[in-house]
């Protein structure tokens, strides 16, 4: 059984990024880069610790564990603010 679920802030998120759909994920479900996972040894893989649109590699820092958000900083993932401000659109 998957623990993913739509973010409760979806109405506000639609205003910022209408092309994205944010859900809450466990670390195991999120398919994060290996360098992120190895830097998060204290967070269980089954912990719901990420609010993101996995198709676009965008995370919502306000609903993401701060340790996960920090680990995503130097990867190909965007924070919501970065995506809204400068990401190329499909």
C-alpha positions as CSV (number, residue, x, y, z in Angstrom):
1,X,0.0,0.0,0.0
2,X,1.4,3.4,-1.0
3,X,1.5,6.2,1.5
4,X,1.5,8.9,-1.1
5,X,-1.2,11.5,-0.8
6,X,-2.0,14.9,-2.2
7,X,-0.6,17.9,-0.4
8,X,-3.2,19.6,1.7
9,X,-1.9,23.0,0.4
10,X,-2.8,22.1,-3.2
11,X,-5.0,25.2,-3.8
12,X,-2.2,27.6,-2.9
13,X,0.4,25.4,-4.8
14,X,-1.8,25.6,-7.9
15,X,-1.5,29.4,-7.9
16,X,2.3,29.2,-7.7
17,X,2.9,26.3,-10.1
18,X,-0.3,25.2,-11.9
19,X,1.5,22.6,-14.0
20,X,2.7,20.7,-11.0
21,X,0.9,18.2,-8.7
22,X,2.4,17.9,-5.2
23,X,2.0,14.7,-3.1
24,X,3.6,13.6,0.1
25,X,6.1,10.6,-0.3
26,X,8.2,8.4,1.7
27,X,11.9,8.5,0.9
28,X,11.6,5.0,-0.6
29,X,8.9,6.1,-3.0
30,X,10.6,9.2,-4.1
31,X,13.4,7.7,-6.2
32,X,15.8,10.3,-4.9
33,X,19.4,10.4,-6.1
34,X,21.8,8.0,-4.3
35,X,23.9,10.9,-3.0
36,X,20.8,12.2,-1.2
37,X,19.9,8.9,0.4
38,X,23.4,8.2,1.7
39,X,23.3,11.7,3.3
40,X,20.1,10.9,5.2
41,X,21.1,7.9,7.4
42,X,18.9,9.1,10.3
43,X,15.6,9.2,8.3
44,X,13.9,5.8,7.7
45,X,13.1,5.0,4.1
46,X,9.4,4.5,5.1
47,X,9.2,8.0,6.6
48,X,6.9,10.5,4.8
49,X,9.5,13.2,4.5
50,X,9.0,14.8,1.1
51,X,6.3,16.9,-0.6
52,X,7.1,16.9,-4.3
53,X,6.1,16.6,-7.9
54,X,8.2,13.6,-8.9
55,X,7.6,14.0,-12.6
56,X,9.3,17.4,-12.6
57,X,11.8,16.9,-9.7
58,X,10.3,19.8,-7.7
59,X,9.9,19.8,-3.9
60,X,7.9,22.0,-1.6
61,X,10.3,23.0,1.3
62,X,7.5,23.9,3.6
63,X,6.3,20.3,3.7
64,X,9.6,18.6,3.3
65,X,11.9,17.5,6.1
66,X,14.6,20.2,6.4
67,X,17.3,17.5,6.2
68,X,15.9,16.2,2.9
69,X,15.6,19.7,1.5
70,X,19.2,20.4,2.4
71,X,20.4,17.2,0.8
72,X,18.5,18.0,-2.4
73,X,20.3,21.4,-2.8
74,X,23.1,20.4,-5.0
75,X,21.2,17.9,-7.2
76,X,19.0,18.2,-10.3
77,X,15.9,18.8,-8.0
78,X,14.3,22.3,-7.8
79,X,12.7,23.9,-4.7
80,X,9.3,25.2,-5.5
81,X,10.6,28.8,-5.4
82,X,13.3,28.0,-7.9
83,X,10.9,26.3,-10.2
84,X,8.4,29.1,-10.1
85,X,11.1,31.7,-10.7
86,X,13.3,30.3,-13.3
87,X,12.7,26.7,-14.5
88,X,12.2,26.1,-18.2
89,X,8.7,25.0,-19.0
90,X,7.8,22.1,-21.2
